[in-house]
Amino acid sequence: MNDAEFDWTSLGDEWRAQAASPIDVDRLREEVRKRGRSLRRALLGEMALTLLSIAMLIALIVKADPSDPMLPILVLLIPVSIGFQGWSLWLRRRQWRDQGLDTAAMLQLDIDRVQASMRYWRQGTWIGLLLWLGICALTVIGIPDSDPRQLSGMAGGVIGGAIGLLVSVVMAWRKSRSGKRRLARLRELQRQLSDG
């Protein structure tokens, strides 16, 4: 057979009709592993910050005057910090390991990680708002009875809480936007996998 007699059109049609995997599994595996490493680093950082926060709270409690209206808030923040960190670990409890998963399991793991991240930032922001409102309420209640020297600490609590809340709101918004885009992409990959 020579080139003049060969049906190149049918060969091209046959080649295009081949079943091809719509998902780049190696790229997906690398993304899942990269996100897993980022998750582990973030959790270690969170635990370190929680321990640092507790140490700072204990130092402030030891230094505080027993009549300081911020003392109950400082004491309350210790179990709240521990509880929030425990909740964060519980929320991500099934997201540590990503080795040995097939394509469908990797997609589901990545979807679960994105959803957990969005939930963490959304609920963490609401918890931060409640804590800040509690600090504001105790500050307002404590102002009439407080020593003028204690007012700066109370104002610092309100201002510091507001800054932390603002950072949390911005991060929650960013995580939500990027998470929704990523979820749409991952769900499309899931659909392609189930169709293929």
C-alpha positions in Angstrom: 0.0 0.0 0.0 1.3 3.4 -0.8 0.5 6.8 0.7 -1.8 7.8 -2.2 -4.1 4.9 -1.5 -4.2 5.2 2.4 -7.3 6.7 3.9 -5.8 9.3 6.2 -9.2 10.8 7.1 -10.6 7.5 8.5 -7.3 7.1 10.5 -7.7 10.6 12.0 -11.4 9.9 12.8 -10.4 6.6 14.5 -7.6 8.3 16.5 -10.0 11.0 17.7 -12.6 8.4 18.7 -10.2 6.7 21.1 -11.3 6.7 24.7 -9.0 9.2 26.5 -9.0 9.9 30.2 -10.4 13.4 30.6 -8.6 13.8 33.9 -4.8 14.2 34.2 -4.4 11.8 37.1 -0.8 12.7 37.8 -1.5 16.4 38.0 -4.5 15.6 40.3 -2.3 13.4 42.5 0.3 16.1 42.8 -2.3 18.8 43.6 -3.8 16.6 46.3 -0.4 15.9 47.8 0.5 19.6 47.7 -2.7 20.5 49.4 -2.2 17.8 52.0 1.3 19.2 52.8 -0.2 22.7 53.1 -3.0 21.4 55.4 -0.5 19.7 57.7 1.7 22.8 57.8 -1.4 25.0 58.6 -2.6 22.6 61.4 0.9 22.6 62.9 1.0 26.4 62.7 -2.5 26.6 64.3 -1.5 24.4 67.1 1.7 26.4 67.7 -0.3 29.7 67.7 -2.9 28.1 70.1 -0.1 27.2 72.5 1.4 30.6 72.2 -1.9 32.2 72.8 -2.6 30.1 75.9 0.9 31.0 77.2 0.2 34.7 76.7 -3.2 34.5 78.3 -1.7 32.8 81.3 1.0 35.5 81.6 -1.7 38.2 81.4 -3.8 36.4 84.0 -0.9 36.2 86.4 -0.1 39.9 85.9 -3.7 41.1 86.1 -5.2 42.8 89.1 -7.9 40.7 90.6 -10.4 43.6 90.2 -9.6 43.9 86.5 -12.9 43.5 84.5 -10.9 41.8 81.7 -9.8 38.9 83.9 -12.9 36.8 83.3 -12.4 37.2 79.6 -8.8 36.2 79.8 -9.7 33.1 81.8 -12.6 32.3 79.4 -10.3 32.5 76.3 -8.2 29.6 77.4 -10.9 26.9 77.1 -12.3 28.7 74.1 -8.9 28.5 72.4 -8.5 24.8 73.3 -12.1 24.0 72.2 -11.7 25.8 68.9 -8.4 24.1 68.1 -10.0 20.7 69.0 -12.9 21.5 66.7 -10.5 22.4 63.9 -8.7 19.1 64.3 -12.0 17.2 64.5 -13.2 18.9 61.3 -10.1 17.8 59.4 -9.7 14.4 61.0 -10.1 12.4 57.8 -8.1 14.6 55.6 -4.5 13.8 56.7 -3.7 10.9 54.4 -3.7 11.0 50.6 -1.4 8.1 49.6 -2.7 5.1 47.7 -6.0 6.6 46.7 -7.7 6.0 43.3 -8.8 8.9 41.2 -12.4 9.1 42.6 -11.2 8.9 46.2 -8.6 11.7 45.5 -11.3 13.9 44.0 -13.6 13.3 47.0 -10.8 14.0 49.4 -10.0 17.3 47.7 -13.7 18.2 47.7 -13.9 17.4 51.4 -10.8 19.5 52.1 -12.2 22.5 50.3 -15.6 22.2 52.1 -13.9 21.8 55.5 -11.7 24.9 54.8 -14.8 27.0 53.9 -16.7 25.7 56.9 -13.7 26.5 59.2 -13.4 30.1 58.0 -17.1 30.7 58.0 -17.8 29.3 61.4 -14.6 30.6 62.8 -15.6 34.1 61.8 -19.0 33.8 63.5 -17.3 32.5 66.7 -14.8 35.5 66.5 -17.8 37.9 66.1 -19.4 36.4 69.2 -16.2 36.6 71.2 -15.7 40.2 70.1 -19.3 41.1 71.1 -18.7 39.5 74.4 -15.6 41.5 75.0 -17.4 44.7 74.0 -20.3 43.9 76.4 -18.0 43.2 79.3 -16.0 46.3 78.5 -19.2 48.4 78.6 -20.4 46.7 81.8 -16.9 47.1 83.4 -16.3 50.8 82.5 -18.2 52.4 85.4 -16.4 50.3 88.1 -13.0 50.2 86.6 -9.8 52.0 87.5 -8.8 54.4 84.7 -5.6 52.5 84.3 -7.6 49.4 83.3 -9.4 51.2 80.5 -6.5 51.0 78.2 -6.5 47.2 78.5 -10.2 47.1 77.9 -9.9 49.3 74.8 -7.0 47.2 73.6 -9.1 44.1 73.9 -11.9 45.7 71.8 -9.5 47.1 69.2 -7.4 44.0 69.0 -10.6 41.9 68.7 -11.9 44.1 65.9 -8.6 43.8 64.0 -8.7 40.0 64.4 -12.3 39.9 63.3 -11.6 42.0 60.2 -8.8 39.7 59.2 -11.0 36.7 59.7 -13.8 38.2 57.6 -11.4 39.0 54.7 -9.9 35.5 54.9 -13.3 33.8 55.0 -14.4 35.8 52.0 -11.2 34.9 50.0 -11.4 31.2 51.0 -15.1 31.1 50.1 -14.5 32.6 46.6 -11.5 30.4 45.8 -13.2 27.4 47.4 -16.4 27.8 45.3 -14.3 28.0 42.1 -12.2 24.9 43.1 -15.4 23.0 44.1 -16.9 23.7 40.7 -13.8 22.4 39.0 -13.5 19.3 41.2 -17.2 18.5 40.7 -16.8 18.9 36.9 -13.9 16.4 37.1 -16.1 14.1 39.2 -18.8 14.3 36.5 -16.2 13.6 33.8 -14.9 10.6 35.7 -18.4 9.1 36.2 -19.3 9.7 32.5 -16.0 8.2 31.3 
